[in-house]
Amino acid sequence: MSLYIVTKRYQTCYPDPLILEKSESVQYGEEDTDYPKWIFCEADKSHKKGWVPKQFLTVPNEKGEAYLLESYTAHELTVAVGQRLIVNKELNGWLFARTEKGEEGWIPADHAVKAAIGKIERANQ
């Protein structure tokens, strides 16, 4: 886990995110051209659609069906410049982070920088 500071505001694009459990099946769709290794999927159970990291999915079968290797949420964070985040994972150009209020979700990696501890301490004085 690392401390990051938001450098560019981000507003979530998906207010009703895709949430999947380990072993759940999805229809494996197209790969994102802007963020490679993100696959557009549709959950077989809920029929919700959203982006899933390729690393979280099995290779699709002949029917285009894949399974989750671990639980996953597509929840995105809405963040403001200067906000501090604890980043748990960096994957395919995105950060999975927790806000100081405990909300967890994704933001684009180019919207935050890893904090230098000395700079954070000075900012809090």
Buried (B, 14 or more C-beta within 10 A) or exposed (E): EEBBBBEEEBEBEBEEBBBBEEEBBBBBBEEBEEBEBBBBBBBEEEEBBBBBBBEBBBEBEEEEBBBBEEEBBBBBBBBEEEBBBBBEEBBBBBBBBBBEEEEBBBBBBEBBEEBEEEEEEEEEE
